Amino acid sequence: MRIFPLQICNINQQKTPNFGANPETILKGFKSFSKEEYLNLSKSEINCLKDAYNELAAKQNIFSLKKLEQIHDVTSNRLKEVFDSQYGKNNYIVLILGRSLSSIGKMLGYKIGEKNVINIPFSSGSRFYTPSVSQEQYKKFLDKLKNEGDIKDFINYLETKKISKSDVELSGKEYILTDFCVSGKSLKGANQLFKSDFILGNKMHNIHAQDALKIFPKYSEMNTDQQSFFNTLRTLLLGNRLKPYSFVKQCALLQSSAMRDEKYVIKDAPESVKLFWFKLLDNFMENIKPSKVNFENTTPEKTSSSIFIEDLNDAIMEVNKKLAIADNLDINDVRYPQLKYVKKRLNNIYTLLTDIHHYGQNSKNIRNFYTHIGEIEKFLSEIDF
């Protein structure tokens, strides 16, 4: 990304003179680029930043800043529309993983409430991915987690954002992990990590994973304008063109997360990046619509069958958690008098669920799963090692 020098605004053009004001000074006042901070700006300060941004935008050519404004507005609108429909308005919190969607997540926060969108430093989630739901693969996941070292920093980071086990269990809201996916392994790995008992657990079954590109309808069902927009968005994401505008830094190890807080990223960001952040905020506050591309009332790719797969995978994961603990206990330990019975039943449940998983989606399998899941969840909740 090219960084252009910023010129001091011509204060004679400002309606309310603010002598000595310049973009650098004004931008230093932003700690989180929040709506509240915007409202504290004077009219002359807003105009000064607008002038500096327009000068910067005029020098852009390939993938212009104006195009990026459109990308952020349309994609954040789509996220809101789909999540409102699937989870209920004001009933969810979006966890933006890593850098690719970070600035789009910021725009979404302006639209659904800034406290309802959390940017989380998280890179290469594929390292937590396991290719199957087997017990052996779950144990490999546990081994991978050991390689992260002390993960207390990551847990503490989440707690500062009000994302702890108790927050998730008591909030009454749905939590949506979302990321840009190519193979999908990174998001699947993150899904397994966050639902593990080491991070958030999944006691309330209210943690979900959503591939950001699958909030859009099938490509064949889009009109020409929609296809053009989607192609541009995908190209930008594949080329890592949105990462320079991220509110979090790269974070390859969980134990480093606490050092990547948003305030440090904002403080160190180039002025050109801060100007773009300001413009996203200004567009929202001024109700500026950068484009007319509309996906409203189109159907996303997520269907009832994908909900079944999510429920089934979650159930198998919960069984694997219990089996991983039970396998490390002594069957003759007097503290666990029912351990032999519990392990036998866990293995029977595991066989039932993995058979359903193996034979795939059909009405008989789906009916069989939902017939037994209530009883299974009750049994799992009563196990206390």
TORKOL-4160 file (C-alpha; in steps of 0.2 Angstrom, whole numbers, padded with zeros to 4 digits, m for minus):
385
<pt num="1" X="0000" Y="0000" Z="0000"/>
<pt num="2" X="0007" Y="0017" Z="m0005"/>
<pt num="3" X="0007" Y="0030" Z="0009"/>
<pt num="4" X="0006" Y="0048" Z="0003"/>
<pt num="5" X="0011" Y="0063" Z="0013"/>
<pt num="6" X="m0003" Y="0073" Z="0021"/>
<pt num="7" X="m0005" Y="0091" Z="0018"/>
<pt num="8" X="m0010" Y="0103" Z="0032"/>
<pt num="9" X="m0028" Y="0109" Z="0028"/>
<pt num="10" X="m0031" Y="0126" Z="0022"/>
<pt num="11" X="m0039" Y="0134" Z="0037"/>
<pt num="12" X="m0046" Y="0148" Z="0027"/>
<pt num="13" X="m0058" Y="0136" Z="0020"/>
<pt num="14" X="m0065" Y="0131" Z="0036"/>
<pt num="15" X="m0082" Y="0138" Z="0042"/>
<pt num="16" X="m0075" Y="0139" Z="0060"/>
<pt num="17" X="m0057" Y="0143" Z="0061"/>
<pt num="18" X="m0046" Y="0131" Z="0072"/>
<pt num="19" X="m0029" Y="0139" Z="0070"/>
<pt num="20" X="m0015" Y="0126" Z="0070"/>
<pt num="21" X="m0026" Y="0111" Z="0067"/>
<pt num="22" X="m0020" Y="0098" Z="0055"/>
<pt num="23" X="m0024" Y="0080" Z="0052"/>
<pt num="24" X="m0010" Y="0073" Z="0062"/>
<pt num="25" X="m0015" Y="0082" Z="0077"/>
<pt num="26" X="m0033" Y="0078" Z="0076"/>
<pt num="27" X="m0031" Y="0060" Z="0072"/>
<pt num="28" X="m0020" Y="0058" Z="0088"/>
<pt num="29" X="m0036" Y="0062" Z="0098"/>
<pt num="30" X="m0044" Y="0045" Z="0092"/>
<pt num="31" X="m0042" Y="0031" Z="0104"/>
<pt num="32" X="m0054" Y="0019" Z="0096"/>
<pt num="33" X="m0063" Y="0028" Z="0082"/>
<pt num="34" X="m0079" Y="0027" Z="0090"/>
<pt num="35" X="m0095" Y="0037" Z="0087"/>
<pt num="36" X="m0093" Y="0046" Z="0104"/>
<pt num="37" X="m0076" Y="0052" Z="0098"/>
<pt num="38" X="m0083" Y="0059" Z="0082"/>
<pt num="39" X="m0096" Y="0069" Z="0091"/>
<pt num="40" X="m0082" Y="0077" Z="0101"/>
<pt num="41" X="m0074" Y="0084" Z="0085"/>
<pt num="42" X="m0078" Y="0102" Z="0080"/>
<pt num="43" X="m0085" Y="0106" Z="0063"/>
<pt num="44" X="m0068" Y="0113" Z="0057"/>
<pt num="45" X="m0059" Y="0097" Z="0063"/>
<pt num="46" X="m0071" Y="0086" Z="0053"/>
<pt num="47" X="m0069" Y="0097" Z="0038"/>
<pt num="48" X="m0050" Y="0096" Z="0040"/>
<pt num="49" X="m0050" Y="0077" Z="0040"/>
<pt num="50" X="m0062" Y="0076" Z="0025"/>
<pt num="51" X="m0051" Y="0088" Z="0015"/>
<pt num="52" X="m0036" Y="0077" Z="0019"/>
<pt num="53" X="m0045" Y="0061" Z="0015"/>
<pt num="54" X="m0051" Y="0068" Z="m0002"/>
<pt num="55" X="m0034" Y="0073" Z="m0006"/>
<pt num="56" X="m0027" Y="0056" Z="m0002"/>
<pt num="57" X="m0042" Y="0047" Z="m0012"/>
<pt num="58" X="m0038" Y="0058" Z="m0027"/>
<pt num="59" X="m0021" Y="0050" Z="m0029"/>
<pt num="60" X="m0027" Y="0032" Z="m0028"/>
<pt num="61" X="m0030" Y="0022" Z="m0044"/>
<pt num="62" X="m0031" Y="0003" Z="m0043"/>
<pt num="63" X="m0044" Y="m0002" Z="m0030"/>
<pt num="64" X="m0047" Y="0015" Z="m0025"/>
<pt num="65" X="m0052" Y="0021" Z="m0008"/>
<pt num="66" X="m0069" Y="0025" Z="m0014"/>
<pt num="67" X="m0071" Y="0007" Z="m0019"/>
<pt num="68" X="m0065" Y="0001" Z="m0002"/>
<pt num="69" X="m0079" Y="0013" Z="0006"/>
<pt num="70" X="m0092" Y="0003" Z="m0005"/>
<pt num="71" X="m0085" Y="m0014" Z="0000"/>
<pt num="72" X="m0086" Y="m0009" Z="0019"/>
<pt num="73" X="m0103" Y="m0002" Z="0018"/>
<pt num="74" X="m0111" Y="m0016" Z="0007"/>
<pt num="75" X="m0103" Y="m0030" Z="0016"/>
<pt num="76" X="m0107" Y="m0024" Z="0034"/>
<pt num="77" X="m0125" Y="m0021" Z="0028"/>
<pt num="78" X="m0126" Y="m0039" Z="0022"/>
<pt num="79" X="m0119" Y="m0046" Z="0038"/>
<pt num="80" X="m0132" Y="m0036" Z="0048"/>
<pt num="81" X="m0146" Y="m0042" Z="0037"/>
<pt num="82" X="m0141" Y="m0060" Z="0037"/>
<pt num="83" X="m0137" Y="m0061" Z="0056"/>
<pt num="84" X="m0153" Y="m0051" Z="0060"/>
<pt num="85" X="m0163" Y="m0064" Z="0051"/>
<pt num="86" X="m0154" Y="m0080" Z="0057"/>
<pt num="87" X="m0151" Y="m0075" Z="0076"/>
<pt num="88" X="m0163" Y="m0060" Z="0079"/>
<pt num="89" X="m0160" Y="m0042" Z="0079"/>
<pt num="90" X="m0150" Y="m0036" Z="0095"/>
<pt num="91" X="m0148" Y="m0055" Z="0099"/>
<pt num="92" X="m0130" Y="m0058" Z="0094"/>
<pt num="93" X="m0112" Y="m0053" Z="0096"/>
<pt num="94" X="m0100" Y="m0055" Z="0081"/>
<pt num="95" X="m0082" Y="m0060" Z="0085"/>
<pt num="96" X="m0071" Y="m0055" Z="0070"/>
<pt num="97" X="m0056" Y="m0066" Z="0069"/>
<pt num="98" X="m0040" Y="m0059" Z="0063"/>
<pt num="99" X="m0036" Y="m0045" Z="0051"/>
<pt num="100" X="m0045" Y="m0049" Z="0035"/>
<pt num="101" X="m0062" Y="m0043" Z="0040"/>
<pt num="102" X="m0057" Y="m0032" Z="0055"/>
<pt num="103" X="m0061" Y="m0015" Z="0047"/>
<pt num="104" X="m0077" Y="m0022" Z="0040"/>
<pt num="105" X="m0081" Y="m0027" Z="0057"/>
<pt num="106" X="m0078" Y="m0010" Z="0064"/>
<pt num="107" X="m0091" Y="m0003" Z="0051"/>
<pt num="108" X="m0103" Y="m0017" Z="0057"/>
<pt num="109" X="m0101" Y="m0011" Z="0075"/>
<pt num="110" X="m0107" Y="0006" Z="0070"/>
<pt num="111" X="m0123" Y="m0001" Z="0063"/>
<pt num="112" X="m0127" Y="m0014" Z="0077"/>
<pt num="113" X="m0119" Y="m0006" Z="0092"/>
<pt num="114" X="m0100" Y="m0005" Z="0095"/>
<pt num="115" X="m0101" Y="m0017" Z="0110"/>
<pt num="116" X="m0108" Y="m0030" Z="0099"/>
<pt num="117" X="m0093" Y="m0032" Z="0087"/>
<pt num="118" X="m0077" Y="m0038" Z="0094"/>
<pt num="119" X="m0060" Y="m0038" Z="0084"/>
<pt num="120" X="m0050" Y="m0053" Z="0090"/>
<pt num="121" X="m0031" Y="m0055" Z="0086"/>
<pt num="122" X="m0031" Y="m0073" Z="0079"/>
<pt num="123" X="m0020" Y="m0079" Z="0065"/>
<pt num="124" X="m0018" Y="m0096" Z="0056"/>
<pt num="125" X="m0033" Y="m0105" Z="0065"/>
<pt num="126" X="m0030" Y="m0119" Z="0053"/>
<pt num="127" X="m0017" Y="m0126" Z="0066"/>
<pt num="128" X="m0031" Y="m0131" Z="0077"/>
<pt num="129" X="m0041" Y="m0139" Z="0063"/>
<pt num="130" X="m0043" Y="m0158" Z="0063"/>
<pt num="131" X="m0050" Y="m0167" Z="0047"/>
<pt num="132" X="m0062" Y="m0178" Z="0056"/>
<pt num="133" X="m0073" Y="m0179" Z="0072"/>
<pt num="134" X="m0065" Y="m0195" Z="0079"/>
<pt num="135" X="m0058" Y="m0197" Z="0096"/>
<pt num="136" X="m0040" Y="m0198" Z="0090"/>
<pt num="137" X="m0042" Y="m0182" Z="0080"/>
<pt num="138" X="m0049" Y="m0173" Z="0096"/>
<pt num="139" X="m0034" Y="m0179" Z="0106"/>
<pt num="140" X="m0022" Y="m0172" Z="0092"/>
<pt num="141" X="m0031" Y="m0155" Z="0094"/>
<pt num="142" X="m0027" Y="m0156" Z="0113"/>
<pt num="143" X="m0009" Y="m0159" Z="0109"/>
<pt num="144" X="m0009" Y="m0144" Z="0097"/>
<pt num="145" X="m0016" Y="m0133" Z="0110"/>
<pt num="146" X="m0001" Y="m0138" Z="0122"/>
<pt num="147" X="0011" Y="m0131" Z="0109"/>
<pt num="148" X="0003" Y="m0114" Z="0112"/>
<pt num="149" X="0011" Y="m0112" Z="0129"/>
<pt num="150" X="0002" Y="m0103" Z="0142"/>
<pt num="151" X="m0014" Y="m0097" Z="0135"/>
<pt num="152" X="m0019" Y="m0087" Z="0150"/>
<pt num="153" X="m0015" Y="m0071" Z="0140"/>
<pt num="154" X="m0028" Y="m0075" Z="0127"/>
<pt num="155" X="m0041" Y="m0079" Z="0140"/>
<pt num="156" X="m0037" Y="m0063" Z="0149"/>
<pt num="157" X="m0039" Y="m0054" Z="0133"/>
<pt num="158" X="m0056" Y="m0061" Z="0129"/>
<pt num="159" X="m0061" Y="m0057" Z="0147"/>
<pt num="160" X="m0057" Y="m0038" Z="0144"/>
<pt num="161" X="m0069" Y="m0039" Z="0130"/>
<pt num="162" X="m0082" Y="m0047" Z="0141"/>
<pt num="163" X="m0080" Y="m0063" Z="0132"/>
<pt num="164" X="m0078" Y="m0076" Z="0146"/>
<pt num="165" X="m0086" Y="m0093" Z="0149"/>
<pt num="166" X="m0098" Y="m0084" Z="0161"/>
<pt num="167" X="m0102" Y="m0070" Z="0149"/>
<pt num="168" X="m0106" Y="m0082" Z="0135"/>
<pt num="169" X="m0117" Y="m0093" Z="0146"/>
<pt num="170" X="m0126" Y="m0079" Z="0155"/>
<pt num="171" X="m0128" Y="m0066" Z="0141"/>
<pt num="172" X="m0143" Y="m0074" Z="0132"/>
<pt num="173" X="m0135" Y="m0070" Z="0116"/>
<pt num="174" X="m0128" Y="m0079" Z="0101"/>
<pt num="175" X="m0109" Y="m0078" Z="0097"/>
<pt num="176" X="m0104" Y="m0078" Z="0079"/>
<pt num="177" X="m0086" Y="m0082" Z="0074"/>
<pt num="178" X="m0083" Y="m0075" Z="0057"/>
<pt num="179" X="m0068" Y="m0075" Z="0045"/>
<pt num="180" X="m0064" Y="m0075" Z="0027"/>
<pt num="181" X="m0062" Y="m0093" Z="0021"/>
<pt num="182" X="m0052" Y="m0100" Z="0007"/>
<pt num="183" X="m0051" Y="m0119" Z="0012"/>
<pt num="184" X="m0062" Y="m0116" Z="0028"/>
<pt num="185" X="m0049" Y="m0124" Z="0039"/>
<pt num="186" X="m0045" Y="m0109" Z="0049"/>
<pt num="187" X="m0063" Y="m0105" Z="0054"/>
<pt num="188" X="m0066" Y="m0123" Z="0058"/>
<pt num="189" X="m0050" Y="m0124" Z="0069"/>
<pt num="190" X="m0056" Y="m0108" Z="0077"/>
<pt num="191" X="m0073" Y="m0115" Z="0080"/>
<pt num="192" X="m0066" Y="m0130" Z="0089"/>
<pt num="193" X="m0054" Y="m0120" Z="0099"/>
<pt num="194" X="m0067" Y="m0107" Z="0105"/>
<pt num="195" X="m0079" Y="m0121" Z="0109"/>
<pt num="196" X="m0066" Y="m0131" Z="0119"/>
<pt num="197" X="m0068" Y="m0131" Z="0138"/>
<pt num="198" X="m0051" Y="m0122" Z="0138"/>
<pt num="199" X="m0058" Y="m0106" Z="0131"/>
<pt num="200" X="m0077" Y="m0104" Z="0131"/>
<pt num="201" X="m0085" Y="m0121" Z="0131"/>
<pt num="202" X="m0101" Y="m0123" Z="0122"/>
<pt num="203" X="m0113" Y="m0126" Z="0137"/>
<pt num="204" X="m0127" Y="m0115" Z="0130"/>
<pt num="205" X="m0124" Y="m0121" Z="0111"/>
<pt num="206" X="m0124" Y="m0102" Z="0107"/>
<pt num="207" X="m0107" Y="m0101" Z="0098"/>
<pt num="208" X="m0108" Y="m0102" Z="0079"/>
<pt num="209" X="m0095" Y="m0101" Z="0064"/>
<pt num="210" X="m0099" Y="m0091" Z="0049"/>
<pt num="211" X="m0089" Y="m0090" Z="0033"/>
<pt num="212" X="m0091" Y="m0072" Z="0028"/>
<pt num="213" X="m0092" Y="m0075" Z="0009"/>
<pt num="214" X="m0107" Y="m0087" Z="0012"/>
<pt num="215" X="m0118" Y="m0073" Z="0019"/>
<pt num="216" X="m0120" Y="m0069" Z="0000"/>
<pt num="217" X="m0132" Y="m0079" Z="m0011"/>
<pt num="218" X="m0126" Y="m0092" Z="m0023"/>
<pt num="219" X="m0116" Y="m0084" Z="m0037"/>
<pt num="220" X="m0128" Y="m0090" Z="m0051"/>
<pt num="221" X="m0142" Y="m0082" Z="m0042"/>
<pt num="222" X="m0134" Y="m0064" Z="m0042"/>
<pt num="223" X="m0137" Y="m0051" Z="m0054"/>
<pt num="224" X="m0123" Y="m0043" Z="m0064"/>
<pt num="225" X="m0120" Y="m0028" Z="m0051"/>
<pt num="226" X="m0120" Y="m0041" Z="m0037"/>
<pt num="227" X="m0108" Y="m0052" Z="m0046"/>
<pt num="228" X="m0096" Y="m0038" Z="m0049"/>
<pt num="229" X="m0096" Y="m0032" Z="m0031"/>
<pt num="230" X="m0093" Y="m0050" Z="m0025"/>
<pt num="231" X="m0079" Y="m0053" Z="m0037"/>
<pt num="232" X="m0070" Y="m0037" Z="m0031"/>
<pt num="233" X="m0073" Y="m0041" Z="m0012"/>
<pt num="234" X="m0066" Y="m0059" Z="m0015"/>
<pt num="235" X="m0051" Y="m0052" Z="m0025"/>
<pt num="236" X="m0047" Y="m0039" Z="m0011"/>
<pt num="237" X="m0048" Y="m0053" Z="0002"/>
<pt num="238" X="m0037" Y="m0065" Z="m0007"/>
<pt num="239" X="m0024" Y="m0052" Z="m0010"/>
<pt num="240" X="m0024" Y="m0047" Z="0008"/>
<pt num="241" X="m0029" Y="m0029" Z="0003"/>
<pt num="242" X="m0039" Y="m0025" Z="0018"/>
<pt num="243" X="m0027" Y="m0031" Z="0031"/>
<pt num="244" X="m0017" Y="m0014" Z="0032"/>
<pt num="245" X="m0034" Y="m0007" Z="0039"/>
<pt num="246" X="m0035" Y="m0020" Z="0052"/>
<pt num="247" X="m0038" Y="m0014" Z="0071"/>
<pt num="248" X="m0028" Y="m0029" Z="0077"/>
<pt num="249" X="m0011" Y="m0036" Z="0072"/>
<pt num="250" X="m0005" Y="m0053" Z="0067"/>
<pt num="251" X="m0006" Y="m0065" Z="0081"/>
<pt num="252" X="0002" Y="m0082" Z="0078"/>
<pt num="253" X="0002" Y="m0088" Z="0096"/>
<pt num="254" X="m0012" Y="m0087" Z="0108"/>
<pt num="255" X="0000" Y="m0081" Z="0122"/>
<pt num="256" X="0004" Y="m0065" Z="0113"/>
<pt num="257" X="m0014" Y="m0059" Z="0111"/>
<pt num="258" X="m0014" Y="m0047" Z="0126"/>
<pt num="259" X="0000" Y="m0037" Z="0118"/>
<pt num="260" X="m0010" Y="m0034" Z="0102"/>
<pt num="261" X="m0024" Y="m0023" Z="0110"/>
<pt num="262" X="m0033" Y="m0011" Z="0098"/>
<pt num="263" X="m0026" Y="0005" Z="0107"/>
<pt num="264" X="m0008" Y="0000" Z="0102"/>
<pt num="265" X="m0013" Y="m0003" Z="0084"/>
<pt num="266" X="m0022" Y="0013" Z="0082"/>
<pt num="267" X="m0008" Y="0023" Z="0090"/>
<pt num="268" X="0005" Y="0015" Z="0078"/>
<pt num="269" X="m0006" Y="0016" Z="0062"/>
<pt num="270" X="0000" Y="0027" Z="0047"/>
<pt num="271" X="m0010" Y="0043" Z="0045"/>
<pt num="272" X="m0017" Y="0036" Z="0028"/>
<pt num="273" X="m0025" Y="0022" Z="0037"/>
<pt num="274" X="m0032" Y="0033" Z="0051"/>
<pt num="275" X="m0039" Y="0044" Z="0038"/>
<pt num="276" X="m0048" Y="0029" Z="0030"/>
<pt num="277" X="m0055" Y="0024" Z="0047"/>
<pt num="278" X="m0061" Y="0041" Z="0050"/>
<pt num="279" X="m0070" Y="0041" Z="0033"/>
<pt num="280" X="m0079" Y="0025" Z="0037"/>
<pt num="281" X="m0085" Y="0033" Z="0053"/>
<pt num="282" X="m0089" Y="0049" Z="0044"/>
<pt num="283" X="m0099" Y="0040" Z="0031"/>
<pt num="284" X="m0110" Y="0032" Z="0045"/>
<pt num="285" X="m0112" Y="0048" Z="0055"/>
<pt num="286" X="m0117" Y="0058" Z="0040"/>
<pt num="287" X="m0127" Y="0043" Z="0033"/>
<pt num="288" X="m0117" Y="0043" Z="0017"/>
<pt num="289" X="m0121" Y="0028" Z="0005"/>
<pt num="290" X="m0105" Y="0024" Z="m0006"/>
<pt num="291" X="m0115" Y="0013" Z="m0017"/>
<pt num="292" X="m0132" Y="0006" Z="m0023"/>
<pt num="293" X="m0127" Y="m0012" Z="m0024"/>
<pt num="294" X="m0141" Y="m0021" Z="m0014"/>
<pt num="295" X="m0142" Y="m0039" Z="m0008"/>
<pt num="296" X="m0157" Y="m0036" Z="0003"/>
<pt num="297" X="m0170" Y="m0050" Z="0003"/>
<pt num="298" X="m0158" Y="m0062" Z="m0006"/>
<pt num="299" X="m0155" Y="m0079" Z="0002"/>
<pt num="300" X="m0138" Y="m0083" Z="0009"/>
<pt num="301" X="m0130" Y="m0100" Z="0007"/>
<pt num="302" X="m0133" Y="m0106" Z="0025"/>
<pt num="303" X="m0148" Y="m0118" Z="0025"/>
<pt num="304" X="m0156" Y="m0130" Z="0038"/>
<pt num="305" X="m0145" Y="m0144" Z="0033"/>
<pt num="306" X="m0129" Y="m0134" Z="0038"/>
<pt num="307" X="m0138" Y="m0131" Z="0055"/>
<pt num="308" X="m0140" Y="m0150" Z="0057"/>
<pt num="309" X="m0121" Y="m0152" Z="0053"/>
<pt num="310" X="m0117" Y="m0139" Z="0066"/>
<pt num="311" X="m0128" Y="m0147" Z="0079"/>
<pt num="312" X="m0121" Y="m0164" Z="0075"/>
<pt num="313" X="m0103" Y="m0159" Z="0076"/>
<pt num="314" X="m0105" Y="m0149" Z="0092"/>
<pt num="315" X="m0113" Y="m0165" Z="0100"/>
<pt num="316" X="m0099" Y="m0176" Z="0094"/>
<pt num="317" X="m0086" Y="m0163" Z="0101"/>
<pt num="318" X="m0095" Y="m0163" Z="0118"/>
<pt num="319" X="m0094" Y="m0182" Z="0119"/>
<pt num="320" X="m0075" Y="m0182" Z="0114"/>
<pt num="321" X="m0072" Y="m0169" Z="0128"/>
<pt num="322" X="m0079" Y="m0181" Z="0141"/>
<pt num="323" X="m0071" Y="m0196" Z="0133"/>
<pt num="324" X="m0054" Y="m0187" Z="0133"/>
<pt num="325" X="m0056" Y="m0185" Z="0152"/>
<pt num="326" X="m0063" Y="m0202" Z="0156"/>
<pt num="327" X="m0048" Y="m0211" Z="0147"/>
<pt num="328" X="m0036" Y="m0203" Z="0159"/>
<pt num="329" X="m0045" Y="m0209" Z="0174"/>
<pt num="330" X="m0042" Y="m0225" Z="0183"/>
<pt num="331" X="m0057" Y="m0237" Z="0181"/>
<pt num="332" X="m0054" Y="m0243" Z="0199"/>
<pt num="333" X="m0053" Y="m0226" Z="0207"/>
<pt num="334" X="m0066" Y="m0226" Z="0221"/>
<pt num="335" X="m0069" Y="m0208" Z="0218"/>
<pt num="336" X="m0078" Y="m0212" Z="0202"/>
<pt num="337" X="m0089" Y="m0227" Z="0206"/>
<pt num="338" X="m0099" Y="m0226" Z="0190"/>
<pt num="339" X="m0084" Y="m0223" Z="0178"/>
<pt num="340" X="m0085" Y="m0240" Z="0169"/>
<pt num="341" X="m0104" Y="m0237" Z="0165"/>
<pt num="342" X="m0101" Y="m0219" Z="0160"/>
<pt num="343" X="m0087" Y="m0224" Z="0148"/>
<pt num="344" X="m0097" Y="m0238" Z="0140"/>
<pt num="345" X="m0112" Y="m0226" Z="0137"/>
<pt num="346" X="m0101" Y="m0212" Z="0131"/>
<pt num="347" X="m0094" Y="m0224" Z="0118"/>
<pt num="348" X="m0111" Y="m0230" Z="0113"/>
<pt num="349" X="m0116" Y="m0212" Z="0110"/>
<pt num="350" X="m0100" Y="m0209" Z="0101"/>
<pt num="351" X="m0104" Y="m0223" Z="0089"/>
<pt num="352" X="m0122" Y="m0218" Z="0086"/>
<pt num="353" X="m0117" Y="m0200" Z="0082"/>
<pt num="354" X="m0102" Y="m0204" Z="0071"/>
<pt num="355" X="m0113" Y="m0216" Z="0062"/>
<pt num="356" X="m0125" Y="m0202" Z="0058"/>
<pt num="357" X="m0111" Y="m0191" Z="0053"/>
<pt num="358" X="m0103" Y="m0205" Z="0042"/>
<pt num="359" X="m0120" Y="m0208" Z="0032"/>
<pt num="360" X="m0123" Y="m0190" Z="0029"/>
<pt num="361" X="m0138" Y="m0179" Z="0027"/>
<pt num="362" X="m0155" Y="m0187" Z="0024"/>
<pt num="363" X="m0171" Y="m0186" Z="0032"/>
<pt num="364" X="m0169" Y="m0203" Z="0042"/>
<pt num="365" X="m0152" Y="m0197" Z="0049"/>
<pt num="366" X="m0158" Y="m0180" Z="0054"/>
<pt num="367" X="m0174" Y="m0187" Z="0062"/>
<pt num="368" X="m0163" Y="m0200" Z="0071"/>
<pt num="369" X="m0151" Y="m0186" Z="0078"/>
<pt num="370" X="m0165" Y="m0175" Z="0084"/>
<pt num="371" X="m0174" Y="m0189" Z="0092"/>
<pt num="372" X="m0159" Y="m0193" Z="0103"/>
<pt num="373" X="m0151" Y="m0177" Z="0106"/>
<pt num="374" X="m0161" Y="m0171" Z="0121"/>
<pt num="375" X="m0157" Y="m0187" Z="0130"/>
<pt num="376" X="m0139" Y="m0186" Z="0126"/>
<pt num="377" X="m0137" Y="m0168" Z="0131"/>
<pt num="378" X="m0145" Y="m0172" Z="0148"/>
<pt num="379" X="m0133" Y="m0187" Z="0151"/>
<pt num="380" X="m0118" Y="m0176" Z="0146"/>
<pt num="381" X="m0123" Y="m0162" Z="0158"/>
<pt num="382" X="m0125" Y="m0175" Z="0173"/>
<pt num="383" X="m0107" Y="m0181" Z="0171"/>
<pt num="384" X="m0095" Y="m0173" Z="0183"/>
<pt num="385" X="m0077" Y="m0180" Z="0184"/>
